[in-house]
Amino acid sequence: MGWQIAFNVFWHCGYEIFPKWFLRSPVALVLNSVTHHALHHEKIRANFGLYFNIWDRLLGTNHADYEERFMQETTAEPLFAKPTTTA
């Protein structure tokens, strides 16, 4: 249970903590990044895996912009949009 709590906090923190080289590592073929999960919240029809992306890769549900977005988001800036108010 501690594993699940830690990883849920990690993937919902809004900051990409992996460095740019992570995307080209063998671990990235299986393990998700914060950017991968953030894209799921933005584009709800993609990136369904929370911990692992193997099923997204096998079933073709990885978002097409994931790699480009990861390279842009490897900074300390929040990944999630700022809340907006509606009238």
Buried (B, 14 or more C-beta within 10 A) or exposed (E): EEEEEEBEEBBEBEBBEBEEEBBEEEEBEEBBBBBBBBBBEBEEEBBBBBBEBEEBEEEEBBBEBBBEBBEEBBEEEEBEEEEEEEE
